[in-house]
């Protein structure tokens, strides 16, 4: 009886579709989603730096970058960021300092430091 049930093609199709679905879920939730989130954070930081430099948004981005780097990014991607010269934790520190800066010349230097740490183009450059 079990041999007859296992020889049924629908059982094999259901098992295969379950395995493919489980693999897709793991691939998306553990690899693609964190990478996409990190890239969105970088774009958000770039937008805030080029726009007004809202202090609350700067602090929020610093916290989000730290949480993303420590909690969600896979270890292999953290190594890839290190090889690329990107340092999100350093950028988060500069963002927090930038949120507290009073003088415009200091803000410009901190903004440039954030851009360098995240591998973003300088203020006037295009990608």
Backbone as XML, in Angstrom:
<?xml version="1.0"?>
<chain id="A" units="angstrom">
  <residue number="1" name="UNK">
    <atom name="N" x="0.806" y="-1.182" z="0.000"/>
    <atom name="CA" x="0.000" y="0.000" z="0.000"/>
    <atom name="C" x="0.867" y="1.272" z="0.000"/>
  </residue>
  <residue number="2" name="UNK">
    <atom name="N" x="1.890" y="1.328" z="0.835"/>
    <atom name="CA" x="2.770" y="2.496" z="0.874"/>
    <atom name="C" x="3.564" y="2.595" z="-0.419"/>
  </residue>
  <residue number="3" name="UNK">
    <atom name="N" x="3.973" y="1.463" z="-0.974"/>
    <atom name="CA" x="4.717" y="1.470" z="-2.228"/>
    <atom name="C" x="3.842" y="2.013" z="-3.356"/>
  </residue>
  <residue number="4" name="UNK">
    <atom name="N" x="2.571" y="1.632" z="-3.369"/>
    <atom name="CA" x="1.644" y="2.160" z="-4.381"/>
    <atom name="C" x="1.480" y="3.668" z="-4.212"/>
  </residue>
  <residue number="5" name="UNK">
    <atom name="N" x="1.362" y="4.110" z="-2.951"/>
    <atom name="CA" x="1.180" y="5.534" z="-2.692"/>
    <atom name="C" x="2.416" y="6.334" z="-3.116"/>
  </residue>
  <residue number="6" name="UNK">
    <atom name="N" x="3.614" y="5.796" z="-2.852"/>
    <atom name="CA" x="4.846" y="6.485" z="-3.236"/>
    <atom name="C" x="5.085" y="6.462" z="-4.743"/>
  </residue>
  <residue number="7" name="UNK">
    <atom name="N" x="4.510" y="5.510" z="-5.428"/>
    <atom name="CA" x="4.703" y="5.458" z="-6.871"/>
    <atom name="C" x="3.754" y="6.393" z="-7.608"/>
  </residue>
  <residue number="8" name="UNK">
    <atom name="N" x="2.861" y="7.018" z="-6.897"/>
    <atom name="CA" x="1.926" y="7.960" z="-7.497"/>
    <atom name="C" x="2.668" y="9.257" z="-7.853"/>
  </residue>
  <residue number="9" name="UNK">
    <atom name="N" x="2.578" y="9.730" z="-9.094"/>
    <atom name="CA" x="3.308" y="10.945" z="-9.495"/>
    <atom name="C" x="2.877" y="12.197" z="-8.736"/>
  </residue>
  <residue number="10" name="UNK">
    <atom name="N" x="1.645" y="12.260" z="-8.284"/>
    <atom name="CA" x="1.185" y="13.442" z="-7.563"/>
    <atom name="C" x="1.901" y="13.585" z="-6.224"/>
  </residue>
  <residue number="11" name="UNK">
    <atom name="N" x="2.251" y="12.472" z="-5.598"/>
    <atom name="CA" x="2.994" y="12.515" z="-4.333"/>
    <atom name="C" x="4.383" y="13.080" z="-4.579"/>
  </residue>
  <residue number="12" name="UNK">
    <atom name="N" x="5.037" y="12.649" z="-5.644"/>
    <atom name="CA" x="6.362" y="13.173" z="-5.983"/>
    <atom name="C" x="6.294" y="14.648" z="-6.342"/>
  </residue>
  <residue number="13" name="UNK">
    <atom name="N" x="5.261" y="15.041" z="-7.059"/>
    <atom name="CA" x="5.102" y="16.458" z="-7.421"/>
    <atom name="C" x="4.877" y="17.308" z="-6.174"/>
  </residue>
  <residue number="14" name="UNK">
    <atom name="N" x="4.061" y="16.829" z="-5.259"/>
    <atom name="CA" x="3.813" y="17.578" z="-4.020"/>
    <atom name="C" x="5.088" y="17.679" z="-3.183"/>
  </residue>
  <residue number="15" name="UNK">
    <atom name="N" x="5.832" y="16.600" z="-3.071"/>
    <atom name="CA" x="7.083" y="16.631" z="-2.312"/>
    <atom name="C" x="8.110" y="17.565" z="-2.929"/>
  </residue>
  <residue number="16" name="UNK">
    <atom name="N" x="8.221" y="17.502" z="-4.250"/>
    <atom name="CA" x="9.161" y="18.379" z="-4.945"/>
    <atom name="C" x="8.758" y="19.843" z="-4.814"/>
  </residue>
  <residue number="17" name="UNK">
    <atom name="N" x="7.464" y="20.131" z="-4.949"/>
    <atom name="CA" x="7.025" y="21.524" z="-4.823"/>
    <atom name="C" x="7.229" y="22.033" z="-3.395"/>
  </residue>
  <residue number="18" name="UNK">
    <atom name="N" x="7.054" y="21.162" z="-2.396"/>
    <atom name="CA" x="7.315" y="21.560" z="-1.016"/>
    <atom name="C" x="8.792" y="21.904" z="-0.828"/>
  </residue>
  <residue number="19" name="UNK">
    <atom name="N" x="9.677" y="21.073" z="-1.359"/>
    <atom name="CA" x="11.120" y="21.324" z="-1.230"/>
    <atom name="C" x="11.534" y="22.606" z="-1.936"/>
  </residue>
  <residue number="20" name="UNK">
    <atom name="N" x="11.001" y="22.834" z="-3.120"/>
    <atom name="CA" x="11.323" y="24.064" z="-3.862"/>
    <atom name="C" x="10.792" y="25.284" z="-3.115"/>
  </residue>
  <residue number="21" name="UNK">
    <atom name="N" x="9.580" y="25.181" z="-2.582"/>
    <atom name="CA" x="9.017" y="26.290" z="-1.816"/>
    <atom name="C" x="9.811" y="26.584" z="-0.557"/>
  </residue>
  <residue number="22" name="UNK">
    <atom name="N" x="10.235" y="25.558" z="0.148"/>
    <atom name="CA" x="11.024" y="25.754" z="1.367"/>
    <atom name="C" x="12.375" y="26.391" z="1.036"/>
  </residue>
  <residue number="23" name="UNK">
    <atom name="N" x="12.998" y="25.927" z="-0.048"/>
    <atom name="CA" x="14.275" y="26.505" z="-0.466"/>
    <atom name="C" x="14.097" y="27.977" z="-0.851"/>
  </residue>
  <residue number="24" name="UNK">
    <atom name="N" x="13.030" y="28.276" z="-1.585"/>
    <atom name="CA" x="12.767" y="29.660" z="-1.973"/>
    <atom name="C" x="12.524" y="30.552" z="-0.781"/>
  </residue>
  <residue number="25" name="UNK">
    <atom name="N" x="11.795" y="30.048" z="0.197"/>
    <atom name="CA" x="11.537" y="30.833" z="1.404"/>
    <atom name="C" x="12.831" y="31.147" z="2.149"/>
  </residue>
  <residue number="26" name="UNK">
    <atom name="N" x="13.667" y="30.152" z="2.333"/>
    <atom name="CA" x="14.936" y="30.359" z="3.031"/>
    <atom name="C" x="15.815" y="31.316" z="2.247"/>
  </residue>
  <residue number="27" name="UNK">
    <atom name="N" x="15.887" y="31.134" z="0.939"/>
    <atom name="CA" x="16.697" y="32.015" z="0.102"/>
    <atom name="C" x="16.228" y="33.459" z="0.208"/>
  </residue>
  <residue number="28" name="UNK">
    <atom name="N" x="14.931" y="33.668" z="0.130"/>
    <atom name="CA" x="14.402" y="35.023" z="0.179"/>
    <atom name="C" x="14.525" y="35.642" z="1.559"/>
  </residue>
  <residue number="29" name="UNK">
    <atom name="N" x="14.090" y="34.905" z="2.598"/>
    <atom name="CA" x="14.036" y="35.516" z="3.925"/>
    <atom name="C" x="15.401" y="35.651" z="4.584"/>
  </residue>
  <residue number="30" name="UNK">
    <atom name="N" x="16.337" y="34.790" z="4.267"/>
    <atom name="CA" x="17.637" y="34.828" z="4.932"/>
    <atom name="C" x="18.738" y="35.493" z="4.111"/>
  </residue>
  <residue number="31" name="UNK">
    <atom name="N" x="18.542" y="35.634" z="2.804"/>
    <atom name="CA" x="19.608" y="36.199" z="1.978"/>
    <atom name="C" x="19.163" y="37.437" z="1.211"/>
  </residue>
  <residue number="32" name="UNK">
    <atom name="N" x="18.118" y="37.334" z="0.434"/>
    <atom name="CA" x="17.742" y="38.437" z="-0.442"/>
    <atom name="C" x="17.096" y="39.597" z="0.301"/>
  </residue>
  <residue number="33" name="UNK">
    <atom name="N" x="16.200" y="39.313" z="1.238"/>
    <atom name="CA" x="15.528" y="40.379" z="1.966"/>
    <atom name="C" x="16.506" y="41.244" z="2.761"/>
  </residue>
  <residue number="34" name="UNK">
    <atom name="N" x="17.450" y="40.697" z="3.537"/>
    <atom name="CA" x="18.404" y="41.545" z="4.257"/>
    <atom name="C" x="19.287" y="42.391" z="3.326"/>
  </residue>
  <residue number="35" name="UNK">
    <atom name="N" x="19.697" y="41.837" z="2.195"/>
    <atom name="CA" x="20.516" y="42.605" z="1.259"/>
    <atom name="C" x="19.713" y="43.757" z="0.666"/>
  </residue>
  <residue number="36" name="UNK">
    <atom name="N" x="18.466" y="43.476" z="0.323"/>
    <atom name="CA" x="17.599" y="44.515" z="-0.229"/>
    <atom name="C" x="17.367" y="45.603" z="0.815"/>
  </residue>
  <residue number="37" name="UNK">
    <atom name="N" x="17.165" y="45.217" z="2.070"/>
    <atom name="CA" x="16.938" y="46.184" z="3.138"/>
    <atom name="C" x="18.170" y="47.071" z="3.345"/>
  </residue>
  <residue number="38" name="UNK">
    <atom name="N" x="19.351" y="46.477" z="3.302"/>
    <atom name="CA" x="20.575" y="47.266" z="3.474"/>
    <atom name="C" x="20.732" y="48.282" z="2.343"/>
  </residue>
  <residue number="39" name="UNK">
    <atom name="N" x="20.473" y="47.858" z="1.128"/>
    <atom name="CA" x="20.586" y="48.789" z="-0.004"/>
    <atom name="C" x="19.575" y="49.925" z="0.102"/>
  </residue>
  <residue number="40" name="UNK">
    <atom name="N" x="18.360" y="49.613" z="0.558"/>
    <atom name="CA" x="17.350" y="50.653" z="0.747"/>
    <atom name="C" x="17.790" y="51.642" z="1.828"/>
  </residue>
  <residue number="41" name="UNK">
    <atom name="N" x="18.410" y="51.145" z="2.888"/>
    <atom name="CA" x="18.914" y="52.029" z="3.938"/>
    <atom name="C" x="19.990" y="52.960" z="3.403"/>
  </residue>
  <residue number="42" name="UNK">
    <atom name="N" x="20.879" y="52.422" z="2.576"/>
    <atom name="CA" x="21.920" y="53.270" z="1.978"/>
    <atom name="C" x="21.295" y="54.363" z="1.114"/>
  </residue>
  <residue number="43" name="UNK">
    <atom name="N" x="20.287" y="54.007" z="0.327"/>
    <atom name="CA" x="19.618" y="55.006" z="-0.506"/>
    <atom name="C" x="18.925" y="56.059" z="0.351"/>
  </residue>
  <residue number="44" name="UNK">
    <atom name="N" x="18.342" y="55.615" z="1.449"/>
    <atom name="CA" x="17.664" y="56.553" z="2.339"/>
    <atom name="C" x="18.656" y="57.521" z="2.976"/>
  </residue>
  <residue number="45" name="UNK">
    <atom name="N" x="19.798" y="57.000" z="3.408"/>
    <atom name="CA" x="20.827" y="57.862" z="3.990"/>
    <atom name="C" x="21.308" y="58.870" z="2.961"/>
  </residue>
  <residue number="46" name="UNK">
    <atom name="N" x="21.543" y="58.417" z="1.747"/>
    <atom name="CA" x="21.990" y="59.327" z="0.687"/>
    <atom name="C" x="20.956" y="60.420" z="0.428"/>
  </residue>
  <residue number="47" name="UNK">
    <atom name="N" x="19.688" y="60.047" z="0.420"/>
    <atom name="CA" x="18.619" y="61.024" z="0.195"/>
    <atom name="C" x="18.567" y="62.045" z="1.322"/>
  </residue>
  <residue number="48" name="UNK">
    <atom name="N" x="18.695" y="61.590" z="2.559"/>
    <atom name="CA" x="18.653" y="62.504" z="3.705"/>
    <atom name="C" x="19.861" y="63.431" z="3.703"/>
  </residue>
  <residue number="49" name="UNK">
    <atom name="N" x="21.035" y="62.898" z="3.356"/>
    <atom name="CA" x="22.234" y="63.737" z="3.330"/>
    <atom name="C" x="22.156" y="64.794" z="2.240"/>
  </residue>
  <residue number="50" name="UNK">
    <atom name="N" x="21.594" y="64.444" z="1.105"/>
    <atom name="CA" x="21.531" y="65.412" z="0.010"/>
    <atom name="C" x="20.378" y="66.388" z="0.169"/>
  </residue>
  <residue number="51" name="UNK">
    <atom name="N" x="19.401" y="66.043" z="0.989"/>
    <atom name="CA" x="18.257" y="66.938" z="1.200"/>
    <atom name="C" x="18.513" y="67.837" z="2.404"/>
  </residue>
  <residue number="52" name="UNK">
    <atom name="N" x="17.676" y="67.777" z="3.366"/>
    <atom name="CA" x="17.722" y="68.724" z="4.477"/>
    <atom name="C" x="18.623" y="68.297" z="5.623"/>
  </residue>
  <residue number="53" name="UNK">
    <atom name="N" x="18.812" y="67.021" z="5.822"/>
    <atom name="CA" x="19.593" y="66.562" z="6.964"/>
    <atom name="C" x="18.785" y="66.596" z="8.244"/>
  </residue>
  <residue number="54" name="UNK">
    <atom name="N" x="17.546" y="66.141" z="8.187"/>
    <atom name="CA" x="16.655" y="66.091" z="9.344"/>
    <atom name="C" x="17.305" y="65.284" z="10.467"/>
  </residue>
  <residue number="55" name="UNK">
    <atom name="N" x="17.410" y="65.893" z="11.646"/>
    <atom name="CA" x="18.143" y="65.267" z="12.741"/>
    <atom name="C" x="17.486" y="63.975" z="13.231"/>
  </residue>
  <residue number="56" name="UNK">
    <atom name="N" x="16.174" y="63.966" z="13.317"/>
    <atom name="CA" x="15.482" y="62.753" z="13.761"/>
    <atom name="C" x="15.664" y="61.624" z="12.746"/>
  </residue>
  <residue number="57" name="UNK">
    <atom name="N" x="15.625" y="61.960" z="11.466"/>
    <atom name="CA" x="15.811" y="60.948" z="10.422"/>
    <atom name="C" x="17.244" y="60.422" z="10.437"/>
  </residue>
  <residue number="58" name="UNK">
    <atom name="N" x="18.215" y="61.297" z="10.728"/>
    <atom name="CA" x="19.607" y="60.860" z="10.822"/>
    <atom name="C" x="19.787" y="59.862" z="11.958"/>
  </residue>
  <residue number="59" name="UNK">
    <atom name="N" x="19.190" y="60.153" z="13.100"/>
    <atom name="CA" x="19.287" y="59.232" z="14.239"/>
    <atom name="C" x="18.599" y="57.908" z="13.932"/>
  </residue>
  <residue number="60" name="UNK">
    <atom name="N" x="17.441" y="57.991" z="13.288"/>
    <atom name="CA" x="16.708" y="56.771" z="12.945"/>
    <atom name="C" x="17.503" y="55.908" z="11.968"/>
  </residue>
  <residue number="61" name="UNK">
    <atom name="N" x="18.125" y="56.541" z="10.987"/>
    <atom name="CA" x="18.943" y="55.797" z="10.021"/>
    <atom name="C" x="20.168" y="55.176" z="10.691"/>
  </residue>
  <residue number="62" name="UNK">
    <atom name="N" x="20.754" y="55.881" z="11.637"/>
    <atom name="CA" x="21.908" y="55.327" z="12.357"/>
    <atom name="C" x="21.512" y="54.074" z="13.119"/>
  </residue>
  <residue number="63" name="UNK">
    <atom name="N" x="20.387" y="54.127" z="13.793"/>
    <atom name="CA" x="19.909" y="52.946" z="14.515"/>
    <atom name="C" x="19.543" y="51.802" z="13.579"/>
  </residue>
  <residue number="64" name="UNK">
    <atom name="N" x="18.907" y="52.133" z="12.456"/>
    <atom name="CA" x="18.511" y="51.106" z="11.492"/>
    <atom name="C" x="19.732" y="50.458" z="10.845"/>
  </residue>
  <residue number="65" name="UNK">
    <atom name="N" x="20.763" y="51.259" z="10.542"/>
    <atom name="CA" x="21.987" y="50.699" z="9.969"/>
    <atom name="C" x="22.674" y="49.755" z="10.953"/>
  </residue>
  <residue number="66" name="UNK">
    <atom name="N" x="22.740" y="50.155" z="12.208"/>
    <atom name="CA" x="23.364" y="49.310" z="13.213"/>
    <atom name="C" x="22.595" y="48.006" z="13.384"/>
  </residue>
  <residue number="67" name="UNK">
    <atom name="N" x="21.275" y="48.096" z="13.468"/>
    <atom name="CA" x="20.453" y="46.898" z="13.640"/>
    <atom name="C" x="20.553" y="45.986" z="12.413"/>
  </residue>
  <residue number="68" name="UNK">
    <atom name="N" x="20.528" y="46.581" z="11.236"/>
    <atom name="CA" x="20.618" y="45.787" z="10.009"/>
    <atom name="C" x="21.957" y="45.060" z="9.938"/>
  </residue>
  <residue number="69" name="UNK">
    <atom name="N" x="23.025" y="45.764" z="10.251"/>
    <atom name="CA" x="24.353" y="45.153" z="10.174"/>
    <atom name="C" x="24.520" y="44.050" z="11.219"/>
  </residue>
  <residue number="70" name="UNK">
    <atom name="N" x="24.119" y="44.313" z="12.443"/>
    <atom name="CA" x="24.335" y="43.349" z="13.526"/>
    <atom name="C" x="23.349" y="42.193" z="13.523"/>
  </residue>
  <residue number="71" name="UNK">
    <atom name="N" x="22.110" y="42.435" z="13.125"/>
    <atom name="CA" x="21.068" y="41.428" z="13.301"/>
    <atom name="C" x="20.644" y="40.701" z="12.037"/>
  </residue>
  <residue number="72" name="UNK">
    <atom name="N" x="20.626" y="41.383" z="10.899"/>
    <atom name="CA" x="20.015" y="40.745" z="9.735"/>
    <atom name="C" x="20.980" y="40.377" z="8.611"/>
  </residue>
  <residue number="73" name="UNK">
    <atom name="N" x="22.060" y="41.115" z="8.446"/>
    <atom name="CA" x="22.956" y="40.803" z="7.330"/>
    <atom name="C" x="23.696" y="39.495" z="7.567"/>
  </residue>
  <residue number="74" name="UNK">
    <atom name="N" x="23.751" y="38.636" z="6.556"/>
    <atom name="CA" x="24.507" y="37.388" z="6.706"/>
    <atom name="C" x="26.001" y="37.681" z="6.877"/>
  </residue>
  <residue number="75" name="UNK">
    <atom name="N" x="26.679" y="36.765" z="7.533"/>
    <atom name="CA" x="28.096" y="36.954" z="7.815"/>
    <atom name="C" x="28.915" y="37.118" z="6.538"/>
  </residue>
  <residue number="76" name="UNK">
    <atom name="N" x="28.598" y="36.330" z="5.511"/>
    <atom name="CA" x="29.361" y="36.407" z="4.267"/>
    <atom name="C" x="29.206" y="37.778" z="3.615"/>
  </residue>
  <residue number="77" name="UNK">
    <atom name="N" x="28.038" y="38.428" z="3.791"/>
    <atom name="CA" x="27.853" y="39.752" z="3.199"/>
    <atom name="C" x="28.595" y="40.815" z="4.008"/>
  </residue>
  <residue number="78" name="UNK">
    <atom name="N" x="28.683" y="40.616" z="5.325"/>
    <atom name="CA" x="29.493" y="41.537" z="6.131"/>
    <atom name="C" x="30.958" y="41.488" z="5.699"/>
  </residue>
  <residue number="79" name="UNK">
    <atom name="N" x="31.443" y="40.286" z="5.390"/>
    <atom name="CA" x="32.822" y="40.162" z="4.879"/>
    <atom name="C" x="32.964" y="40.841" z="3.527"/>
  </residue>
  <residue number="80" name="UNK">
    <atom name="N" x="31.947" y="40.697" z="2.676"/>
    <atom name="CA" x="31.984" y="41.350" z="1.366"/>
    <atom name="C" x="31.994" y="42.870" z="1.523"/>
  </residue>
  <residue number="81" name="UNK">
    <atom name="N" x="31.225" y="43.390" z="2.479"/>
    <atom name="CA" x="31.236" y="44.836" z="2.730"/>
    <atom name="C" x="32.615" y="45.292" z="3.201"/>
  </residue>
  <residue number="82" name="UNK">
    <atom name="N" x="33.227" y="44.499" z="4.050"/>
    <atom name="CA" x="34.571" y="44.835" z="4.539"/>
    <atom name="C" x="35.568" y="44.861" z="3.380"/>
  </residue>
  <residue number="83" name="UNK">
    <atom name="N" x="35.465" y="43.892" z="2.473"/>
    <atom name="CA" x="36.354" y="43.860" z="1.308"/>
    <atom name="C" x="36.110" y="45.036" z="0.374"/>
  </residue>
  <residue number="84" name="UNK">
    <atom name="N" x="34.868" y="45.515" z="0.312"/>
    <atom name="CA" x="34.535" y="46.671" z="-0.525"/>
    <atom name="C" x="34.919" y="47.993" z="0.121"/>
  </residue>
  <residue number="85" name="UNK">
    <atom name="N" x="35.250" y="47.942" z="1.402"/>
    <atom name="CA" x="35.626" y="49.170" z="2.102"/>
    <atom name="C" x="34.436" y="49.897" z="2.706"/>
  </residue>
  <residue number="86" name="UNK">
    <atom name="N" x="33.303" y="49.238" z="2.820"/>
    <atom name="CA" x="32.131" y="49.850" z="3.438"/>
    <atom name="C" x="32.114" y="49.503" z="4.923"/>
  </residue>
  <residue number="87" name="UNK">
    <atom name="N" x="31.785" y="50.478" z="5.737"/>
    <atom name="CA" x="31.739" y="50.281" z="7.188"/>
    <atom name="C" x="30.447" y="50.886" z="7.728"/>
  </residue>
  <residue number="88" name="UNK">
    <atom name="N" x="29.346" y="50.128" z="7.714"/>
    <atom name="CA" x="28.069" y="50.667" z="8.179"/>
    <atom name="C" x="28.066" y="51.101" z="9.641"/>
  </residue>
  <residue number="89" name="UNK">
    <atom name="N" x="28.800" y="50.412" z="10.496"/>
    <atom name="CA" x="28.832" y="50.815" z="11.906"/>
    <atom name="C" x="29.559" y="52.148" z="12.078"/>
  </residue>
  <residue number="90" name="UNK">
    <atom name="N" x="30.610" y="52.330" z="11.313"/>
    <atom name="CA" x="31.314" y="53.621" z="11.339"/>
    <atom name="C" x="30.402" y="54.726" z="10.814"/>
  </residue>
  <residue number="91" name="UNK">
    <atom name="N" x="29.668" y="54.420" z="9.750"/>
    <atom name="CA" x="28.733" y="55.400" z="9.181"/>
    <atom name="C" x="27.644" y="55.746" z="10.196"/>
  </residue>
  <residue number="92" name="UNK">
    <atom name="N" x="27.180" y="54.763" z="10.949"/>
    <atom name="CA" x="26.158" y="55.025" z="11.961"/>
    <atom name="C" x="26.698" y="55.969" z="13.043"/>
  </residue>
  <residue number="93" name="UNK">
    <atom name="N" x="27.947" y="55.776" z="13.430"/>
    <atom name="CA" x="28.549" y="56.686" z="14.402"/>
    <atom name="C" x="28.647" y="58.106" z="13.865"/>
  </residue>
  <residue number="94" name="UNK">
    <atom name="N" x="29.039" y="58.240" z="12.616"/>
    <atom name="CA" x="29.114" y="59.570" z="11.996"/>
    <atom name="C" x="27.720" y="60.188" z="11.853"/>
  </residue>
  <residue number="95" name="UNK">
    <atom name="N" x="26.714" y="59.358" z="11.569"/>
    <atom name="CA" x="25.341" y="59.880" z="11.465"/>
    <atom name="C" x="24.858" y="60.423" z="12.805"/>
  </residue>
  <residue number="96" name="UNK">
    <atom name="N" x="25.157" y="59.713" z="13.880"/>
    <atom name="CA" x="24.751" y="60.200" z="15.206"/>
    <atom name="C" x="25.460" y="61.510" z="15.549"/>
  </residue>
  <residue number="97" name="UNK">
    <atom name="N" x="26.732" y="61.596" z="15.204"/>
    <atom name="CA" x="27.461" y="62.833" z="15.444"/>
    <atom name="C" x="26.924" y="63.953" z="14.573"/>
  </residue>
  <residue number="98" name="UNK">
    <atom name="N" x="26.607" y="63.623" z="13.325"/>
    <atom name="CA" x="26.059" y="64.622" z="12.400"/>
    <atom name="C" x="24.731" y="65.166" z="12.906"/>
  </residue>
  <residue number="99" name="UNK">
    <atom name="N" x="23.948" y="64.336" z="13.568"/>
    <atom name="CA" x="22.662" y="64.786" z="14.104"/>
    <atom name="C" x="22.848" y="65.808" z="15.229"/>
  </residue>
  <residue number="100" name="UNK">
    <atom name="N" x="24.040" y="65.832" z="15.859"/>
    <atom name="CA" x="24.290" y="66.748" z="16.970"/>
    <atom name="C" x="25.196" y="67.919" z="16.610"/>
  </residue>
  <residue number="101" name="UNK">
    <atom name="N" x="25.640" y="68.004" z="15.357"/>
    <atom name="CA" x="26.581" y="69.051" z="14.949"/>
    <atom name="C" x="25.861" y="70.389" z="14.830"/>
  </residue>
  <residue number="102" name="UNK">
    <atom name="N" x="26.545" y="71.442" z="15.255"/>
    <atom name="CA" x="25.973" y="72.793" z="15.203"/>
    <atom name="C" x="26.544" y="73.623" z="14.048"/>
  </residue>
  <residue number="103" name="UNK">
    <atom name="N" x="27.848" y="73.484" z="13.784"/>
    <atom name="CA" x="28.486" y="74.326" z="12.765"/>
    <atom name="C" x="28.388" y="73.675" z="11.386"/>
  </residue>
  <residue number="104" name="UNK">
    <atom name="N" x="28.100" y="74.464" z="10.349"/>
    <atom name="CA" x="27.925" y="73.910" z="8.995"/>
    <atom name="C" x="29.188" y="73.252" z="8.436"/>
  </residue>
  <residue number="105" name="UNK">
    <atom name="N" x="30.374" y="73.788" z="8.718"/>
    <atom name="CA" x="31.586" y="73.175" z="8.174"/>
    <atom name="C" x="31.833" y="71.805" z="8.788"/>
  </residue>
  <residue number="106" name="UNK">
    <atom name="N" x="31.481" y="71.640" z="10.080"/>
    <atom name="CA" x="31.590" y="70.326" z="10.708"/>
    <atom name="C" x="30.578" y="69.354" z="10.117"/>
  </residue>
  <residue number="107" name="UNK">
    <atom name="N" x="29.400" y="69.851" z="9.812"/>
    <atom name="CA" x="28.361" y="69.011" z="9.210"/>
    <atom name="C" x="28.800" y="68.516" z="7.839"/>
  </residue>
  <residue number="108" name="UNK">
    <atom name="N" x="29.460" y="69.358" z="7.077"/>
    <atom name="CA" x="29.950" y="68.945" z="5.757"/>
    <atom name="C" x="30.992" y="67.844" z="5.865"/>
  </residue>
  <residue number="109" name="UNK">
    <atom name="N" x="31.895" y="67.980" z="6.821"/>
    <atom name="CA" x="32.917" y="66.941" z="7.013"/>
    <atom name="C" x="32.300" y="65.622" z="7.457"/>
  </residue>
  <residue number="110" name="UNK">
    <atom name="N" x="31.344" y="65.692" z="8.365"/>
    <atom name="CA" x="30.692" y="64.466" z="8.833"/>
    <atom name="C" x="29.878" y="63.821" z="7.716"/>
  </residue>
  <residue number="111" name="UNK">
    <atom name="N" x="29.229" y="64.633" z="6.933"/>
    <atom name="CA" x="28.459" y="64.114" z="5.802"/>
    <atom name="C" x="29.370" y="63.386" z="4.816"/>
  </residue>
  <residue number="112" name="UNK">
    <atom name="N" x="30.533" y="63.976" z="4.544"/>
    <atom name="CA" x="31.504" y="63.312" z="3.662"/>
    <atom name="C" x="32.016" y="62.012" z="4.275"/>
  </residue>
  <residue number="113" name="UNK">
    <atom name="N" x="32.203" y="62.004" z="5.600"/>
    <atom name="CA" x="32.667" y="60.787" z="6.269"/>
    <atom name="C" x="31.617" y="59.684" z="6.170"/>
  </residue>
  <residue number="114" name="UNK">
    <atom name="N" x="30.345" y="60.038" z="6.282"/>
    <atom name="CA" x="29.267" y="59.051" z="6.135"/>
    <atom name="C" x="29.269" y="58.489" z="4.719"/>
  </residue>
  <residue number="115" name="UNK">
    <atom name="N" x="29.400" y="59.366" z="3.750"/>
    <atom name="CA" x="29.417" y="58.925" z="2.343"/>
    <atom name="C" x="30.594" y="57.979" z="2.072"/>
  </residue>
  <residue number="116" name="UNK">
    <atom name="N" x="31.763" y="58.309" z="2.598"/>
    <atom name="CA" x="32.927" y="57.432" z="2.412"/>
    <atom name="C" x="32.713" y="56.082" z="3.086"/>
  </residue>
  <residue number="117" name="UNK">
    <atom name="N" x="32.174" y="56.101" z="4.294"/>
    <atom name="CA" x="31.964" y="54.855" z="5.039"/>
    <atom name="C" x="30.966" y="53.927" z="4.365"/>
  </residue>
  <residue number="118" name="UNK">
    <atom name="N" x="29.984" y="54.493" z="3.655"/>
    <atom name="CA" x="28.986" y="53.667" z="2.986"/>
    <atom name="C" x="29.298" y="53.439" z="1.506"/>
  </residue>
  <residue number="119" name="UNK">
    <atom name="N" x="30.374" y="54.017" z="1.024"/>
    <atom name="CA" x="30.718" y="53.848" z="-0.377"/>
    <atom name="C" x="29.810" y="54.628" z="-1.315"/>
  </residue>
  <residue number="120" name="UNK">
    <atom name="N" x="29.241" y="55.722" z="-0.820"/>
    <atom name="CA" x="28.368" y="56.565" z="-1.634"/>
    <atom name="C" x="29.209" y="57.615" z="-2.343"/>
  </residue>
  <residue number="121" name="UNK">
    <atom name="N" x="28.728" y="58.105" z="-3.489"/>
    <atom name="CA" x="29.469" y="59.165" z="-4.178"/>
    <atom name="C" x="29.469" y="60.458" z="-3.360"/>
  </residue>
  <residue number="122" name="UNK">
    <atom name="N" x="30.470" y="61.307" z="-3.615"/>
    <atom name="CA" x="30.565" y="62.580" z="-2.904"/>
    <atom name="C" x="29.348" y="63.441" z="-3.240"/>
  </residue>
  <residue number="123" name="UNK">
    <atom name="N" x="29.188" y="64.525" z="-2.496"/>
    <atom name="CA" x="27.971" y="65.342" z="-2.557"/>
    <atom name="C" x="27.613" y="65.792" z="-3.971"/>
  </residue>
  <residue number="124" name="UNK">
    <atom name="N" x="28.549" y="66.214" z="-4.787"/>
    <atom name="CA" x="28.228" y="66.717" z="-6.117"/>
    <atom name="C" x="28.356" y="65.690" z="-7.241"/>
  </residue>
  <residue number="125" name="UNK">
    <atom name="N" x="28.845" y="64.509" z="-6.943"/>
    <atom name="CA" x="29.115" y="63.496" z="-7.970"/>
    <atom name="C" x="27.878" y="62.668" z="-8.304"/>
  </residue>
  <residue number="126" name="UNK">
    <atom name="N" x="27.900" y="62.128" z="-9.505"/>
    <atom name="CA" x="26.880" y="61.177" z="-9.927"/>
    <atom name="C" x="27.467" y="59.778" z="-9.870"/>
  </residue>
  <residue number="127" name="UNK">
    <atom name="N" x="26.611" y="58.797" z="-9.832"/>
    <atom name="CA" x="27.073" y="57.400" z="-9.809"/>
    <atom name="C" x="27.481" y="56.941" z="-11.166"/>
  </residue>
</chain>
